[in-house]
Amino acid sequence: MVPAEPSVPVAAQLAGNLDDGDFPAYSMSAAAAMLGVQPAFLRGLGDNGLLDPARSDGGHRRYSRADLQIAARAREVVDAGMNLAAACRIVELEAELARTRAELAEARRTLRRLRGKTDG
């Protein structure tokens, strides 16, 4: 029997999920293997509030590519000698700093635009 081709909406939805960095595509064991860590490391990131992975219908943790990027950065910090709690806090502060810098850049662009309107 030849498998039926997926309908266009389902295929389009699946293709969209492949491009979505926030789509929870990876099980805990797959995520741990990709990062070269034990599952306990990923649980620890959740316990410290750095990650809040999605859950499958069965309650299993599911990680997105965005989650894996955060976890990889935490691993780098741990590998550099920090304990897990400190690594989580450092990664949180790095993200906060990046957001603040982006907000500042936007405020500067707005200020330049507004000054340009009054100078003319």
N, C-alpha and C positions, 0 to 999 in steps of 0.2 A: 504494500500500500504506500502510495506517495504522500508524504506529509503535505497538508494544506499550507498555502502561503498565508502568512499573517495578514490580517486586515491592515489597511493603511493607517488608521488611528493607532493601533497597537504598535506597529512598526515605528511610527513617528514618535510615539511616547518612549519606546525603548531607546531609540536613537538619541532623543533628548536627554535621557538619563545618563547615557554614556558620556555626554559632554558636560554634565552637571557635576561640578566639584563638590557639591554638598549632598549628593545622592548617597545614601548609606549602603554601599555595594559590598563591603568587605566584612566577613565574620571576624570575630576576635582572633581565631587561630590564623586566618589568612593575614590579618593586619599585623599580628605579632611576628609572623614569619617574614613579611615584607620589611619590617623594621629591624629584624634580628634581635628581638626581645622576647621575654616570657610574657604570657598573658597577664601575669600579676603586675607587670609594669604598666600595662594599659589600664587595669583596674585601679592602680594607684593614681594614675592621672585623673581618673574620674573621682576617686576619693578626695583628691586635693582640689577639685573644682576646675581643673584645666579643661577637661573634656566632659561632654555630656552626650555620649553616643546615642543614636536612635536605637530603638528596640524592635525586634521582629515580632510577629504575632505570638510567637512562643516565648517571648521575653529575652531572647538572646541579643547581646550587644551587636550593633552593626555600625561600621565606621566608614566615613566618607574620605575622599582624597584630601579634603581640607583638614579633617581630623588627623589624618596620617602626617600631613605636613607639620602640624602643631606637635604631634607626638615625636616626630623626627627631630625637631628643634629641642624638645625637652630631653631627648636622649643625648644630643650633643652636649647639652649643659651638664647632664649627669656624668657623661664620659669625661668631661673636663674637671670633675671632682666635686660637684655640688650634690647634696642629698636631694631626694625626690621633691620634697616640699619646697626647698629653695629653688630648684629648677623650675617648678610650676610657677612660682611667683615671678621669677625672672622672665619667663616666656610671657606671662600676663602683662608685665610692665613693658616689655618690648612691643607688644601689640598695642598697648595704650599709647605709648610714645609714637608709634607709626600713625595711629588715628589722630593724635593731637597735631602732628606735623602736617598731615593732610588737611585738617581743619584750618590750620594757620596759613597754609598755602592758598586755600580757597578764600580766606578772609583777605589776604594780600591781593589776590586777583580782583576781588570785589572792590577793594579800596582803590586800586589803580583804575578800574573801570569808572568808578564814581568820580574820582578826581579828573579823569579825562573828560567827563561830561560837563563838569563845572569850569574847566579851563578853556573850553571852546566857546 
